[in-house]
Amino acid sequence: MSIERAKEYLRQYGMEDRVRETEMSSATVELAAEALGCEPARIAKTLSFLVNEEAVLIVAAGDTKVDNAKYKHFFGTKAKMLSPDQVEEMIGHAIGGVCPFGINEGVKVYLDESLRRFETVFPACGSSNSMIELTMPELEQCSGYTAWVDVCKLRE
């Protein structure tokens, strides 16, 4: 199960016991915010893309969407999200629980600048009802991120 994989991965940082599981689904930003009683923007959603035939994850604030021009400028290609089947196969977690923890080898993780305005954020932990609260330094450490990027914009 993906949540076990995420917890096992977080164990190396001593954070596996900080994973929260709720009775309610947290599969979308809105549901996660409702389950936690926080603003949707603090949900750190993990988006899956295909760049040069390789899977890439972008962790961004819940109130953003990808800005196609910024994305293309940074990655040198048009934004192409993975299909649901590709997500599970290439990332190692199913949609609704995709996170940067316990992912398949070779998947690069990028953190979007939209997250920096928060002291803590809540990324998923491998299932549609799990999450963990992390500071930015903790997210950097646990995600094994490649770089901070600016590829998102606030939803209108």
N, C-alpha and C positions, 0 to 999 in steps of 0.2 A: 504494500500500500504506500502511496506517495507521501502521506503524512509521516509514516515511520522512516522513510528515506530522508525526509527533511529534518526530522528530529535527530536522527543518527548523524547527519552532517553537522547540525548545530551543536552536537555534543562536544566536538573539538574546541568550541568556544565557551563551553560551560553554560550554554543558553537553552538546551533542550527542554528544561523545566519551565521556561518562560512561554512556551507555545500554548496558546489558549485555544480551546475548542468550545464552540457554542452549540446550543440546540438549534438555533436558526441558521439558515444558509448564509454564507458570506461570499457567494459565488460572483456577485457583481459589486461594484463600488457602493451603490445605494444600499444593498442588503448588508454589506459589511459594516457600513457606517451606522445603520440601524441596530445591528447586533451589538456593536460596541458603544453606541450612544455618543458618537463623535461626528465631526463634520466630514462629509464625503471627501474633501480635499486631502485629508490626512491618511486616506487609504492609499497605500503605495501599490498601484496596479502594475502588473508585469505583463508587458506586451511582447508577442513573439513575431519575429520577422525573418525573412529569408534574404540574405545578402551574399551574393556570389555563391549560391548553392549551399550556404552554411547558415545554421540557426543562430539568431542573435536575440537577446532579451533587452528590453528597455524598461527600466523601473521608473515610473512617473507618478506625479500627484494625481489623485482621483478626479480632480476637476479640470483635467487637461485632455487634449487630443493631439495627435501627431500633426505637426505643421509640415506638409509635404515638401515645401521649398527648403526649409531648414534640414529636413531629413536627407533630401537629395544632395544638398551641399555637403553635409558631413559624410554620408556613406557613399556618395558618388553613384547612386542608383535610386530608382523610384521605390517608395515604400510598398512592400508586398508582404502582407501578413500570412502566417502559416495557416493552413486549413486545420480543422479540429483533429483530423487523423495525424497530420504532420506534427502537431504540437506534442501529442503524447509520445510519438515515435522519436522525434528529434530532440525534445527537451527532457522528457522523462516524467512529466506531470500532465494531468488532464486539464482542460479548460475549466476554470472555476477555482483551481488550486495552484495555478502556475506561479512559481516563485523562483528566486535565484538560489535556493538552497537545495543541495542534493540533486543537481541537474546532471545531464549527460556530459561526458568528457568533451571538451572542445567548444562548448557553447559559450560565447562571449557575452558578458553582462555589462550594460551601460546604465549609469544613473543619470536621470534627467535633472537639470538645474531647478525645475519646478519644485523639487523636494526640499531644497535648501532653506525655504522660508519657514520650515517647521522644526521644532526641537526634537519631536519624535514622530514617527510614522508607523503604519501598520501594514506590512506586506503579508500575503498569504503564506501558508506553510504546507502546501502539497495537497490539501483537500478543500472541498467547498464549504467547510465550516471551521477553518483554522486560521490563526494569524499570530503574529508576534509584534510587540511594540519595541522599536529600536530607535536609538539616536542616530544621527548621521554617521558619526565615527563607527558605531556598531554595524550599521548597514554596509558601510564601506568594507569593513573587516569581513563580515559574514557573507557578503555577496561575491567576494573575489572579483570585484568590478575591474573592467579594463580602463574606463575613463568616465569622467563627468561629461555630459553632452547637453546641448541646448537644441532639442529637436521637437519640442512640444509648445503648444500655446493654450491659453485658457479657453474653455468652451464658451461659446457666446450665449 
